[in-house]
Amino acid sequence: MAHDLFIVAKRDLALCEYLAKQFAGRTDVEVILDRREAQRRQRAEPHDSERRRADRRSRSRIDADLESLGVVVLSLR
């Protein structure tokens, strides 16, 4: 059975609560607040300039949508 998962950005608790109310009682929809913490590889001090190169890791589509839209909908099968 297909299942839709709404992941809402931490900064938008009101949207998370709204969506949870709208889909209350639906067994095929789950609404959650993004629980992830900041990336573990972040450093407090800057890298040496000669070591700086283009970041090999690009943000995932989910991260980009959470940042711009505040919500991501995943269809799980």
PQR file with spaces between the fields and no chain letter, atoms N, CA, C, O and H, PARSE charges and radii, in Angstrom:
ATOM       1  N    MET     1       0.841   -1.182    0.000 -0.4000 1.5000
ATOM       2  CA   MET     1       0.000    0.000    0.000 -0.0000 2.0000
ATOM       3  C    MET     1       0.884    1.243    0.000  0.5500 1.7000
ATOM       4  O    MET     1       1.843    1.321    0.769 -0.5500 1.4000
ATOM       5  N    ALA     2       0.575    2.201   -0.843 -0.4000 1.5000
ATOM       6  CA   ALA     2       1.325    3.447   -0.925 -0.0000 2.0000
ATOM       7  C    ALA     2       1.106    4.266    0.346  0.5500 1.7000
ATOM       8  O    ALA     2       0.056    4.200    0.986 -0.5500 1.4000
ATOM       9  H    ALA     2      -0.203    2.138   -1.467  0.4000 1.0000
ATOM      10  N    HIS     3       2.126    5.030    0.682 -0.4000 1.5000
ATOM      11  CA   HIS     3       2.110    5.828    1.899 -0.0000 2.0000
ATOM      12  C    HIS     3       2.793    7.152    1.586  0.5500 1.7000
ATOM      13  O    HIS     3       3.914    7.152    1.077 -0.5500 1.4000
ATOM      14  H    HIS     3       2.979    5.083    0.162  0.4000 1.0000
ATOM      15  N    ASP     4       2.157    8.268    1.873 -0.4000 1.5000
ATOM      16  CA   ASP     4       2.759    9.583    1.650 -0.0000 2.0000
ATOM      17  C    ASP     4       3.330   10.104    2.954  0.5500 1.7000
ATOM      18  O    ASP     4       2.682   10.058    3.999 -0.5500 1.4000
ATOM      19  H    ASP     4       1.247    8.268    2.286  0.4000 1.0000
ATOM      20  N    LEU     5       4.559   10.602    2.874 -0.4000 1.5000
ATOM      21  CA   LEU     5       5.254   11.143    4.034 -0.0000 2.0000
ATOM      22  C    LEU     5       5.534   12.615    3.780  0.5500 1.7000
ATOM      23  O    LEU     5       6.241   12.961    2.833 -0.5500 1.4000
ATOM      24  H    LEU     5       5.086   10.639    2.024  0.4000 1.0000
ATOM      25  N    PHE     6       4.984   13.479    4.619 -0.4000 1.5000
ATOM      26  CA   PHE     6       5.247   14.912    4.574 -0.0000 2.0000
ATOM      27  C    PHE     6       6.331   15.206    5.595  0.5500 1.7000
ATOM      28  O    PHE     6       6.157   14.942    6.785 -0.5500 1.4000
ATOM      29  H    PHE     6       4.410   13.197    5.388  0.4000 1.0000
ATOM      30  N    ILE     7       7.445   15.748    5.135 -0.4000 1.5000
ATOM      31  CA   ILE     7       8.511   16.177    6.041 -0.0000 2.0000
ATOM      32  C    ILE     7       8.503   17.694    6.021  0.5500 1.7000
ATOM      33  O    ILE     7       8.667   18.313    4.970 -0.5500 1.4000
ATOM      34  H    ILE     7       7.586   15.962    4.169  0.4000 1.0000
ATOM      35  N    VAL     8       8.313   18.287    7.188 -0.4000 1.5000
ATOM      36  CA   VAL     8       8.194   19.737    7.298 -0.0000 2.0000
ATOM      37  C    VAL     8       9.456   20.296    7.964  0.5500 1.7000
ATOM      38  O    VAL     8       9.966   19.725    8.928 -0.5500 1.4000
ATOM      39  H    VAL     8       8.180   17.784    8.042  0.4000 1.0000
ATOM      40  N    ALA     9       9.948   21.418    7.436 -0.4000 1.5000
ATOM      41  CA   ALA     9      11.146   22.059    7.988 -0.0000 2.0000
ATOM      42  C    ALA     9      10.924   22.436    9.452  0.5500 1.7000
ATOM      43  O    ALA     9       9.821   22.812    9.847 -0.5500 1.4000
ATOM      44  H    ALA     9       9.534   21.882    6.653  0.4000 1.0000
ATOM      45  N    LYS    10      11.988   22.329   10.251 -0.4000 1.5000
ATOM      46  CA   LYS    10      11.907   22.635   11.680 -0.0000 2.0000
ATOM      47  C    LYS    10      11.366   24.032   11.949  0.5500 1.7000
ATOM      48  O    LYS    10      10.667   24.258   12.937 -0.5500 1.4000
ATOM      49  H    LYS    10      12.884   22.023    9.930  0.4000 1.0000
ATOM      50  N    ARG    11      11.691   24.957   11.073 -0.4000 1.5000
ATOM      51  CA   ARG    11      11.312   26.360   11.292 -0.0000 2.0000
ATOM      52  C    ARG    11       9.812   26.603   11.112  0.5500 1.7000
ATOM      53  O    ARG    11       9.325   27.687   11.433 -0.5500 1.4000
ATOM      54  H    ARG    11      12.259   24.774   10.271  0.4000 1.0000
ATOM      55  N    ASP    12       9.071   25.609   10.602 -0.4000 1.5000
ATOM      56  CA   ASP    12       7.662   25.811   10.272 -0.0000 2.0000
ATOM      57  C    ASP    12       6.746   24.872   11.048  0.5500 1.7000
ATOM      58  O    ASP    12       6.031   24.054   10.469 -0.5500 1.4000
ATOM      59  H    ASP    12       9.467   24.729   10.341  0.4000 1.0000
ATOM      60  N    LEU    13       6.785   25.007   12.353 -0.4000 1.5000
ATOM      61  CA   LEU    13       5.967   24.167   13.217 -0.0000 2.0000
ATOM      62  C    LEU    13       4.478   24.356   12.937  0.5500 1.7000
ATOM      63  O    LEU    13       3.706   23.399   13.004 -0.5500 1.4000
ATOM      64  H    LEU    13       7.366   25.672   12.823  0.4000 1.0000
ATOM      65  N    ALA    14       4.075   25.584   12.625 -0.4000 1.5000
ATOM      66  CA   ALA    14       2.656   25.854   12.341 -0.0000 2.0000
ATOM      67  C    ALA    14       2.182   25.064   11.121  0.5500 1.7000
ATOM      68  O    ALA    14       1.072   24.531   11.123 -0.5500 1.4000
ATOM      69  H    ALA    14       4.702   26.362   12.571  0.4000 1.0000
ATOM      70  N    LEU    15       3.007   24.985   10.088 -0.4000 1.5000
ATOM      71  CA   LEU    15       2.647   24.207    8.901 -0.0000 2.0000
ATOM      72  C    LEU    15       2.535   22.730    9.245  0.5500 1.7000
ATOM      73  O    LEU    15       1.624   22.048    8.776 -0.5500 1.4000
ATOM      74  H    LEU    15       3.908   25.418   10.086  0.4000 1.0000
ATOM      75  N    CYS    16       3.444   22.241   10.051 -0.4000 1.5000
ATOM      76  CA   CYS    16       3.409   20.831   10.459 -0.0000 2.0000
ATOM      77  C    CYS    16       2.105   20.528   11.205  0.5500 1.7000
ATOM      78  O    CYS    16       1.456   19.515   10.947 -0.5500 1.4000
ATOM      79  H    CYS    16       4.184   22.796   10.433  0.4000 1.0000
ATOM      80  N    GLU    17       1.732   21.406   12.123 -0.4000 1.5000
ATOM      81  CA   GLU    17       0.497   21.205   12.874 -0.0000 2.0000
ATOM      82  C    GLU    17      -0.731   21.280   11.959  0.5500 1.7000
ATOM      83  O    GLU    17      -1.673   20.503   12.113 -0.5500 1.4000
ATOM      84  H    GLU    17       2.258   22.230   12.333  0.4000 1.0000
ATOM      85  N    TYR    18      -0.716   22.209   11.017 -0.4000 1.5000
ATOM      86  CA   TYR    18      -1.826   22.356   10.072 -0.0000 2.0000
ATOM      87  C    TYR    18      -1.992   21.087    9.225  0.5500 1.7000
ATOM      88  O    TYR    18      -3.097   20.560    9.092 -0.5500 1.4000
ATOM      89  H    TYR    18       0.049   22.841   10.892  0.4000 1.0000
ATOM      90  N    LEU    19      -0.883   20.606    8.658 -0.4000 1.5000
ATOM      91  CA   LEU    19      -0.955   19.409    7.818 -0.0000 2.0000
ATOM      92  C    LEU    19      -1.389   18.188    8.629  0.5500 1.7000
ATOM      93  O    LEU    19      -2.158   17.357    8.145 -0.5500 1.4000
ATOM      94  H    LEU    19       0.015   21.034    8.766  0.4000 1.0000
ATOM      95  N    ALA    20      -0.893   18.084    9.860 -0.4000 1.5000
ATOM      96  CA   ALA    20      -1.281   16.958   10.716 -0.0000 2.0000
ATOM      97  C    ALA    20      -2.789   16.966   10.960  0.5500 1.7000
ATOM      98  O    ALA    20      -3.424   15.911   10.962 -0.5500 1.4000
ATOM      99  H    ALA    20      -0.269   18.759   10.253  0.4000 1.0000
ATOM     100  N    LYS    21      -3.360   18.142   11.163 -0.4000 1.5000
ATOM     101  CA   LYS    21      -4.820   18.236   11.354 -0.0000 2.0000
ATOM     102  C    LYS    21      -5.567   17.891   10.072  0.5500 1.7000
ATOM     103  O    LYS    21      -6.587   17.203   10.113 -0.5500 1.4000
ATOM     104  H    LYS    21      -2.845   18.999   11.161  0.4000 1.0000
ATOM     105  N    GLN    22      -5.064   18.364    8.932 -0.4000 1.5000
ATOM     106  CA   GLN    22      -5.733   18.108    7.655 -0.0000 2.0000
ATOM     107  C    GLN    22      -5.768   16.619    7.308  0.5500 1.7000
ATOM     108  O    GLN    22      -6.730   16.144    6.703 -0.5500 1.4000
ATOM     109  H    GLN    22      -4.235   18.923    8.899  0.4000 1.0000
ATOM     110  N    PHE    23      -4.732   15.892    7.686 -0.4000 1.5000
ATOM     111  CA   PHE    23      -4.641   14.473    7.330 -0.0000 2.0000
ATOM     112  C    PHE    23      -4.921   13.547    8.512  0.5500 1.7000
ATOM     113  O    PHE    23      -4.665   12.346    8.431 -0.5500 1.4000
ATOM     114  H    PHE    23      -3.951   16.278    8.178  0.4000 1.0000
ATOM     115  N    ALA    24      -5.435   14.089    9.593 -0.4000 1.5000
ATOM     116  CA   ALA    24      -5.751   13.275   10.768 -0.0000 2.0000
ATOM     117  C    ALA    24      -6.716   12.156   10.381  0.5500 1.7000
ATOM     118  O    ALA    24      -7.694   12.385    9.669 -0.5500 1.4000
ATOM     119  H    ALA    24      -5.643   15.065    9.659  0.4000 1.0000
ATOM     120  N    GLY    25      -6.438   10.981   10.843 -0.4000 1.5000
ATOM     121  CA   GLY    25      -7.308    9.848   10.555 -0.0000 2.0000
ATOM     122  C    GLY    25      -6.963    9.099    9.282  0.5500 1.7000
ATOM     123  O    GLY    25      -7.493    8.015    9.037 -0.5500 1.4000
ATOM     124  H    GLY    25      -5.643   10.795   11.421  0.4000 1.0000
ATOM     125  N    ARG    26      -6.085    9.662    8.475 -0.4000 1.5000
ATOM     126  CA   ARG    26      -5.674    8.985    7.233 -0.0000 2.0000
ATOM     127  C    ARG    26      -4.513    8.043    7.559  0.5500 1.7000
ATOM     128  O    ARG    26      -3.483    8.468    8.083 -0.5500 1.4000
ATOM     129  H    ARG    26      -5.655   10.543    8.674  0.4000 1.0000
ATOM     130  N    THR    27      -4.689    6.797    7.253 -0.4000 1.5000
ATOM     131  CA   THR    27      -3.635    5.821    7.535 -0.0000 2.0000
ATOM     132  C    THR    27      -2.562    5.800    6.447  0.5500 1.7000
ATOM     133  O    THR    27      -1.499    5.207    6.630 -0.5500 1.4000
ATOM     134  H    THR    27      -5.526    6.451    6.828  0.4000 1.0000
ATOM     135  N    ASP    28      -2.841    6.448    5.317 -0.4000 1.5000
ATOM     136  CA   ASP    28      -1.886    6.445    4.213 -0.0000 2.0000
ATOM     137  C    ASP    28      -1.051    7.726    4.150  0.5500 1.7000
ATOM     138  O    ASP    28      -0.309    7.931    3.189 -0.5500 1.4000
ATOM     139  H    ASP    28      -3.704    6.930    5.168  0.4000 1.0000
ATOM     140  N    VAL    29      -1.166    8.594    5.169 -0.4000 1.5000
ATOM     141  CA   VAL    29      -0.422    9.855    5.197 -0.0000 2.0000
ATOM     142  C    VAL    29       0.188   10.037    6.577  0.5500 1.7000
ATOM     143  O    VAL    29      -0.474    9.840    7.597 -0.5500 1.4000
ATOM     144  H    VAL    29      -1.769    8.428    5.950  0.4000 1.0000
ATOM     145  N    GLU    30       1.466   10.419    6.591 -0.4000 1.5000
ATOM     146  CA   GLU    30       2.164   10.714    7.844 -0.0000 2.0000
ATOM     147  C    GLU    30       2.829   12.078    7.703  0.5500 1.7000
ATOM     148  O    GLU    30       3.442   12.373    6.677 -0.5500 1.4000
ATOM     149  H    GLU    30       2.003   10.578    5.763  0.4000 1.0000
ATOM     150  N    VAL    31       2.707   12.907    8.733 -0.4000 1.5000
ATOM     151  CA   VAL    31       3.306   14.236    8.743 -0.0000 2.0000
ATOM     152  C    VAL    31       4.301   14.289    9.894  0.5500 1.7000
ATOM     153  O    VAL    31       3.941   14.039   11.044 -0.5500 1.4000
ATOM     154  H    VAL    31       2.209   12.668    9.566  0.4000 1.0000
ATOM     155  N    ILE    32       5.568   14.618    9.578 -0.4000 1.5000
ATOM     156  CA   ILE    32       6.583   14.707   10.623 -0.0000 2.0000
ATOM     157  C    ILE    32       7.396   15.986   10.458  0.5500 1.7000
ATOM     158  O    ILE    32       7.495   16.540    9.363 -0.5500 1.4000
ATOM     159  H    ILE    32       5.860   14.820    8.643  0.4000 1.0000
ATOM     160  N    LEU    33       7.971   16.440   11.556 -0.4000 1.5000
ATOM     161  CA   LEU    33       8.878   17.574   11.562 -0.0000 2.0000
ATOM     162  C    LEU    33      10.285   17.046   11.305  0.5500 1.7000
ATOM     163  O    LEU    33      10.672   16.026   11.875 -0.5500 1.4000
ATOM     164  H    LEU    33       7.891   15.990   12.446  0.4000 1.0000
ATOM     165  N    ASP    34      11.050   17.720   10.463 -0.4000 1.5000
ATOM     166  CA   ASP    34      12.420   17.298   10.161 -0.0000 2.0000
ATOM     167  C    ASP    34      13.215   17.224   11.459  0.5500 1.7000
ATOM     168  O    ASP    34      13.313   18.215   12.184 -0.5500 1.4000
ATOM     169  H    ASP    34      10.736   18.549   10.001  0.4000 1.0000
ATOM     170  N    ARG    35      13.782   16.060   11.756 -0.4000 1.5000
ATOM     171  CA   ARG    35      14.494   15.838   13.011 -0.0000 2.0000
ATOM     172  C    ARG    35      16.002   15.893   12.861  0.5500 1.7000
ATOM     173  O    ARG    35      16.738   15.785   13.842 -0.5500 1.4000
ATOM     174  H    ARG    35      13.702   15.256   11.168  0.4000 1.0000
ATOM     175  N    ARG    36      16.453   16.059   11.640 -0.4000 1.5000
ATOM     176  CA   ARG    36      17.895   15.996   11.418 -0.0000 2.0000
ATOM     177  C    ARG    36      18.609   17.184   12.040  0.5500 1.7000
ATOM     178  O    ARG    36      18.073   18.290   12.115 -0.5500 1.4000
ATOM     179  H    ARG    36      15.855   16.147   10.844  0.4000 1.0000
ATOM     180  N    GLU    37      19.820   16.927   12.479 -0.4000 1.5000
ATOM     181  CA   GLU    37      20.683   17.977   13.015 -0.0000 2.0000
ATOM     182  C    GLU    37      21.568   18.489   11.889  0.5500 1.7000
ATOM     183  O    GLU    37      21.520   17.966   10.776 -0.5500 1.4000
ATOM     184  H    GLU    37      20.255   16.029   12.418  0.4000 1.0000
ATOM     185  N    ALA    38      22.369   19.499   12.166 -0.4000 1.5000
ATOM     186  CA   ALA    38      23.301   20.035   11.165 -0.0000 2.0000
ATOM     187  C    ALA    38      24.287   18.954   10.755  0.5500 1.7000
ATOM     188  O    ALA    38      24.515   17.996   11.493 -0.5500 1.4000
ATOM     189  H    ALA    38      22.408   19.924   13.070  0.4000 1.0000
ATOM     190  N    GLN    39      24.865   19.111    9.582 -0.4000 1.5000
ATOM     191  CA   GLN    39      25.835   18.135    9.107 -0.0000 2.0000
ATOM     192  C    GLN    39      26.979   18.011   10.103  0.5500 1.7000
ATOM     193  O    GLN    39      27.455   19.012   10.638 -0.5500 1.4000
ATOM     194  H    GLN    39      24.679   19.889    8.982  0.4000 1.0000
ATOM     195  N    ARG    40      27.413   16.797   10.346 -0.4000 1.5000
ATOM     196  CA   ARG    40      28.479   16.558   11.311 -0.0000 2.0000
ATOM     197  C    ARG    40      29.841   17.004   10.812  0.5500 1.7000
ATOM     198  O    ARG    40      30.757   17.202   11.610 -0.5500 1.4000
ATOM     199  H    ARG    40      27.026   15.984    9.911  0.4000 1.0000
ATOM     200  N    ARG    41      29.986   17.164    9.526 -0.4000 1.5000
ATOM     201  CA   ARG    41      31.302   17.485    8.974 -0.0000 2.0000
ATOM     202  C    ARG    41      31.597   18.978    8.943  0.5500 1.7000
ATOM     203  O    ARG    41      32.643   19.385    8.438 -0.5500 1.4000
ATOM     204  H    ARG    41      29.242   17.003    8.877  0.4000 1.0000
ATOM     205  N    GLN    42      30.718   19.784    9.461 -0.4000 1.5000
ATOM     206  CA   GLN    42      30.973   21.215    9.473 -0.0000 2.0000
ATOM     207  C    GLN    42      32.101   21.518   10.453  0.5500 1.7000
ATOM     208  O    GLN    42      32.211   20.894   11.508 -0.5500 1.4000
ATOM     209  H    GLN    42      29.868   19.454    9.872  0.4000 1.0000
ATOM     210  N    ARG    43      32.929   22.481   10.085 -0.4000 1.5000
ATOM     211  CA   ARG    43      34.051   22.882   10.934 -0.0000 2.0000
ATOM     212  C    ARG    43      33.846   24.317   11.389  0.5500 1.7000
ATOM     213  O    ARG    43      33.345   25.150   10.633 -0.5500 1.4000
ATOM     214  H    ARG    43      32.839   22.987    9.228  0.4000 1.0000
ATOM     215  N    ALA    44      34.230   24.600   12.611 -0.4000 1.5000
ATOM     216  CA   ALA    44      34.091   25.952   13.144 -0.0000 2.0000
ATOM     217  C    ALA    44      35.096   26.899   12.499  0.5500 1.7000
ATOM     218  O    ALA    44      34.765   28.046   12.199 -0.5500 1.4000
ATOM     219  H    ALA    44      34.636   23.924   13.225  0.4000 1.0000
ATOM     220  N    GLU    45      36.324   26.426   12.284 -0.4000 1.5000
ATOM     221  CA   GLU    45      37.348   27.281   11.690 -0.0000 2.0000
ATOM     222  C    GLU    45      37.393   27.062   10.178  0.5500 1.7000
ATOM     223  O    GLU    45      37.121   25.959    9.704 -0.5500 1.4000
ATOM     224  H    GLU    45      36.594   25.495   12.528  0.4000 1.0000
ATOM     225  N    PRO    46      37.734   28.108    9.417 -0.5600 1.5000
ATOM     226  CA   PRO    46      37.778   27.955    7.953  0.2800 2.0000
ATOM     227  C    PRO    46      38.945   27.074    7.507  0.5500 1.7000
ATOM     228  O    PRO    46      39.939   26.923    8.218 -0.5500 1.4000
ATOM     229  N    HIS    47      38.802   26.507    6.334 -0.4000 1.5000
ATOM     230  CA   HIS    47      39.867   25.707    5.737 -0.0000 2.0000
ATOM     231  C    HIS    47      40.955   26.630    5.209  0.5500 1.7000
ATOM     232  O    HIS    47      40.700   27.797    4.912 -0.5500 1.4000
ATOM     233  H    HIS    47      37.995   26.629    5.757  0.4000 1.0000
ATOM     234  N    ASP    48      42.164   26.105    5.094 -0.4000 1.5000
ATOM     235  CA   ASP    48      43.230   26.854    4.445 -0.0000 2.0000
ATOM     236  C    ASP    48      42.825   27.124    3.004  0.5500 1.7000
ATOM     237  O    ASP    48      42.181   26.288    2.369 -0.5500 1.4000
ATOM     238  H    ASP    48      42.372   25.157    5.336  0.4000 1.0000
ATOM     239  N    SER    49      43.197   28.283    2.489 -0.4000 1.5000
ATOM     240  CA   SER    49      42.743   28.663    1.149 -0.0000 2.0000
ATOM     241  C    SER    49      43.185   27.681    0.076  0.5500 1.7000
ATOM     242  O    SER    49      42.431   27.427   -0.863 -0.5500 1.4000
ATOM     243  H    SER    49      43.720   28.961    3.005  0.4000 1.0000
ATOM     244  N    GLU    50      44.389   27.122    0.186 -0.4000 1.5000
ATOM     245  CA   GLU    50      44.836   26.185   -0.848 -0.0000 2.0000
ATOM     246  C    GLU    50      44.086   24.854   -0.779  0.5500 1.7000
ATOM     247  O    GLU    50      44.069   24.104   -1.756 -0.5500 1.4000
ATOM     248  H    GLU    50      45.002   27.329    0.948  0.4000 1.0000
ATOM     249  N    ARG    51      43.475   24.559    0.346 -0.4000 1.5000
ATOM     250  CA   ARG    51      42.718   23.317    0.474 -0.0000 2.0000
ATOM     251  C    ARG    51      41.283   23.492    0.006  0.5500 1.7000
ATOM     252  O    ARG    51      40.576   22.511   -0.225 -0.5500 1.4000
ATOM     253  H    ARG    51      43.489   25.168    1.139  0.4000 1.0000
ATOM     254  N    ARG    52      40.858   24.722   -0.131 -0.4000 1.5000
ATOM     255  CA   ARG    52      39.476   24.952   -0.561 -0.0000 2.0000
ATOM     256  C    ARG    52      39.301   24.608   -2.023  0.5500 1.7000
ATOM     257  O    ARG    52      40.053   25.061   -2.886 -0.5500 1.4000
ATOM     258  H    ARG    52      41.432   25.519    0.056  0.4000 1.0000
ATOM     259  N    ARG    53      38.328   23.828   -2.270 -0.4000 1.5000
ATOM     260  CA   ARG    53      37.949   23.470   -3.636 -0.0000 2.0000
ATOM     261  C    ARG    53      36.442   23.464   -3.672  0.5500 1.7000
ATOM     262  O    ARG    53      35.782   23.607   -2.643 -0.5500 1.4000
ATOM     263  H    ARG    53      37.717   23.461   -1.569  0.4000 1.0000
ATOM     264  N    ALA    54      35.918   23.304   -4.827 -0.4000 1.5000
ATOM     265  CA   ALA    54      34.454   23.226   -4.927 -0.0000 2.0000
ATOM     266  C    ALA    54      33.963   22.084   -4.059  0.5500 1.7000
ATOM     267  O    ALA    54      34.562   21.009   -4.034 -0.5500 1.4000
ATOM     268  H    ALA    54      36.454   23.189   -5.663  0.4000 1.0000
ATOM     269  N    ASP    55      32.897   22.314   -3.364 -0.4000 1.5000
ATOM     270  CA   ASP    55      32.339   21.295   -2.486 -0.0000 2.0000
ATOM     271  C    ASP    55      31.877   20.106   -3.321  0.5500 1.7000
ATOM     272  O    ASP    55      31.055   20.251   -4.225 -0.5500 1.4000
ATOM     273  H    ASP    55      32.411   23.188   -3.384  0.4000 1.0000
ATOM     274  N    ARG    56      32.411   18.936   -3.009 -0.4000 1.5000
ATOM     275  CA   ARG    56      32.063   17.731   -3.765 -0.0000 2.0000
ATOM     276  C    ARG    56      30.671   17.236   -3.417  0.5500 1.7000
ATOM     277  O    ARG    56      30.031   16.545   -4.210 -0.5500 1.4000
ATOM     278  H    ARG    56      33.079   18.818   -2.274  0.4000 1.0000
ATOM     279  N    ARG    57      30.217   17.585   -2.253 -0.4000 1.5000
ATOM     280  CA   ARG    57      28.881   17.150   -1.847 -0.0000 2.0000
ATOM     281  C    ARG    57      27.887   18.236   -2.203  0.5500 1.7000
ATOM     282  O    ARG    57      28.030   19.372   -1.753 -0.5500 1.4000
ATOM     283  H    ARG    57      30.737   18.147   -1.609  0.4000 1.0000
ATOM     284  N    SER    58      26.900   17.917   -2.990 -0.4000 1.5000
ATOM     285  CA   SER    58      25.853   18.889   -3.293 -0.0000 2.0000
ATOM     286  C    SER    58      24.649   18.579   -2.412  0.5500 1.7000
ATOM     287  O    SER    58      24.448   17.440   -1.992 -0.5500 1.4000
ATOM     288  H    SER    58      26.784   16.994   -3.356  0.4000 1.0000
ATOM     289  N    ARG    59      23.866   19.594   -2.142 -0.4000 1.5000
ATOM     290  CA   ARG    59      22.677   19.370   -1.323 -0.0000 2.0000
ATOM     291  C    ARG    59      21.710   18.466   -2.059  0.5500 1.7000
ATOM     292  O    ARG    59      21.543   18.564   -3.275 -0.5500 1.4000
ATOM     293  H    ARG    59      24.030   20.520   -2.483  0.4000 1.0000
ATOM     294  N    SER    60      21.104   17.625   -1.335 -0.4000 1.5000
ATOM     295  CA   SER    60      20.126   16.730   -1.951 -0.0000 2.0000
ATOM     296  C    SER    60      18.869   17.508   -2.329  0.5500 1.7000
ATOM     297  O    SER    60      18.641   18.621   -1.855 -0.5500 1.4000
ATOM     298  H    SER    60      21.239   17.546   -0.348  0.4000 1.0000
ATOM     299  N    ARG    61      18.094   16.923   -3.157 -0.4000 1.5000
ATOM     300  CA   ARG    61      16.829   17.536   -3.582 -0.0000 2.0000
ATOM     301  C    ARG    61      15.915   17.769   -2.385  0.5500 1.7000
ATOM     302  O    ARG    61      15.228   18.788   -2.314 -0.5500 1.4000
ATOM     303  H    ARG    61      18.279   16.019   -3.542  0.4000 1.0000
ATOM     304  N    ILE    62      15.905   16.842   -1.460 -0.4000 1.5000
ATOM     305  CA   ILE    62      15.072   16.979   -0.270 -0.0000 2.0000
ATOM     306  C    ILE    62      15.510   18.186    0.540  0.5500 1.7000
ATOM     307  O    ILE    62      14.673   18.986    0.960 -0.5500 1.4000
ATOM     308  H    ILE    62      16.463   16.014   -1.518  0.4000 1.0000
ATOM     309  N    ASP    63      16.806   18.330    0.765 -0.4000 1.5000
ATOM     310  CA   ASP    63      17.317   19.479    1.513 -0.0000 2.0000
ATOM     311  C    ASP    63      16.965   20.786    0.818  0.5500 1.7000
ATOM     312  O    ASP    63      16.573   21.753    1.473 -0.5500 1.4000
ATOM     313  H    ASP    63      17.486   17.680    0.424  0.4000 1.0000
ATOM     314  N    ALA    64      17.101   20.821   -0.483 -0.4000 1.5000
ATOM     315  CA   ALA    64      16.803   22.036   -1.246 -0.0000 2.0000
ATOM     316  C    ALA    64      15.319   22.391   -1.138  0.5500 1.7000
ATOM     317  O    ALA    64      14.975   23.558   -0.952 -0.5500 1.4000
ATOM     318  H    ALA    64      17.419   20.036   -1.014  0.4000 1.0000
ATOM     319  N    ASP    65      14.442   21.398   -1.255 -0.4000 1.5000
ATOM     320  CA   ASP    65      13.005   21.659   -1.152 -0.0000 2.0000
ATOM     321  C    ASP    65      12.613   22.086    0.261  0.5500 1.7000
ATOM     322  O    ASP    65      11.772   22.968    0.431 -0.5500 1.4000
ATOM     323  H    ASP    65      14.721   20.450   -1.406  0.4000 1.0000
ATOM     324  N    LEU    66      13.217   21.468    1.269 -0.4000 1.5000
ATOM     325  CA   LEU    66      12.926   21.886    2.637 -0.0000 2.0000
ATOM     326  C    LEU    66      13.339   23.332    2.856  0.5500 1.7000
ATOM     327  O    LEU    66      12.627   24.097    3.506 -0.5500 1.4000
ATOM     328  H    LEU    66      13.900   20.752    1.130  0.4000 1.0000
ATOM     329  N    GLU    67      14.478   23.698    2.318 -0.4000 1.5000
ATOM     330  CA   GLU    67      14.981   25.062    2.470 -0.0000 2.0000
ATOM     331  C    GLU    67      14.078   26.073    1.772  0.5500 1.7000
ATOM     332  O    GLU    67      13.753   27.115    2.340 -0.5500 1.4000
ATOM     333  H    GLU    67      15.057   23.076    1.790  0.4000 1.0000
ATOM     334  N    SER    68      13.675   25.766    0.541 -0.4000 1.5000
ATOM     335  CA   SER    68      12.910   26.747   -0.238 -0.0000 2.0000
ATOM     336  C    SER    68      11.402   26.686    0.007  0.5500 1.7000
ATOM     337  O    SER    68      10.744   27.725    0.064 -0.5500 1.4000
ATOM     338  H    SER    68      13.939   24.920    0.080  0.4000 1.0000
ATOM     339  N    LEU    69      10.860   25.501    0.150 -0.4000 1.5000
ATOM     340  CA   LEU    69       9.409   25.348    0.266 -0.0000 2.0000
ATOM     341  C    LEU    69       8.924   25.132    1.695  0.5500 1.7000
ATOM     342  O    LEU    69       7.781   25.452    2.024 -0.5500 1.4000
ATOM     343  H    LEU    69      11.395   24.657    0.104  0.4000 1.0000
ATOM     344  N    GLY    70       9.790   24.592    2.537 -0.4000 1.5000
ATOM     345  CA   GLY    70       9.401   24.307    3.912 -0.0000 2.0000
ATOM     346  C    GLY    70       8.786   22.938    4.107  0.5500 1.7000
ATOM     347  O    GLY    70       8.511   22.532    5.236 -0.5500 1.4000
ATOM     348  H    GLY    70      10.718   24.332    2.270  0.4000 1.0000
ATOM     349  N    VAL    71       8.567   22.219    3.008 -0.4000 1.5000
ATOM     350  CA   VAL    71       7.962   20.897    3.106 -0.0000 2.0000
ATOM     351  C    VAL    71       8.385   20.044    1.907  0.5500 1.7000
ATOM     352  O    VAL    71       8.624   20.549    0.810 -0.5500 1.4000
ATOM     353  H    VAL    71       8.791   22.548    2.091  0.4000 1.0000
ATOM     354  N    VAL    72       8.467   18.747    2.153 -0.4000 1.5000
ATOM     355  CA   VAL    72       8.752   17.764    1.099 -0.0000 2.0000
ATOM     356  C    VAL    72       7.733   16.643    1.259  0.5500 1.7000
ATOM     357  O    VAL    72       7.424   16.227    2.376 -0.5500 1.4000
ATOM     358  H    VAL    72       8.273   18.336    3.044  0.4000 1.0000
ATOM     359  N    VAL    73       7.217   16.160    0.137 -0.4000 1.5000
ATOM     360  CA   VAL    73       6.279   15.037    0.161 -0.0000 2.0000
ATOM     361  C    VAL    73       6.934   13.865   -0.554  0.5500 1.7000
ATOM     362  O    VAL    73       7.316   13.962   -1.720 -0.5500 1.4000
ATOM     363  H    VAL    73       7.468   16.499   -0.770  0.4000 1.0000
ATOM     364  N    LEU    74       7.054   12.772    0.159 -0.4000 1.5000
ATOM     365  CA   LEU    74       7.619   11.544   -0.403 -0.0000 2.0000
ATOM     366  C    LEU    74       6.524   10.495   -0.510  0.5500 1.7000
ATOM     367  O    LEU    74       5.760   10.292    0.434 -0.5500 1.4000
ATOM     368  H    LEU    74       6.744   12.694    1.106  0.4000 1.0000
ATOM     369  N    SER    75       6.446    9.837   -1.642 -0.4000 1.5000
ATOM     370  CA   SER    75       5.523    8.719   -1.809 -0.0000 2.0000
ATOM     371  C    SER    75       6.297    7.436   -1.613  0.5500 1.7000
ATOM     372  O    SER    75       7.189    7.111   -2.397 -0.5500 1.4000
ATOM     373  H    SER    75       7.066   10.002   -2.409  0.4000 1.0000
ATOM     374  N    LEU    76       5.956    6.713   -0.574 -0.4000 1.5000
ATOM     375  CA   LEU    76       6.627    5.456   -0.242 -0.0000 2.0000
ATOM     376  C    LEU    76       5.769    4.309   -0.698  0.5500 1.7000
ATOM     377  O    LEU    76       4.558    4.296   -0.479 -0.5500 1.4000
ATOM     378  H    LEU    76       5.232    6.977    0.062  0.4000 1.0000
ATOM     379  N    ARG    77       6.393    3.354   -1.325 -0.4000 1.5000
ATOM     380  CA   ARG    77       5.644    2.188   -1.837 -0.0000 2.0000
ATOM     381  C    ARG    77       6.132    0.942   -1.170  0.5500 1.7000
ATOM     382  O    ARG    77       5.636   -0.147   -1.458 -0.5500 1.4000
ATOM     383  H    ARG    77       7.377    3.365   -1.502  0.4000 1.0000
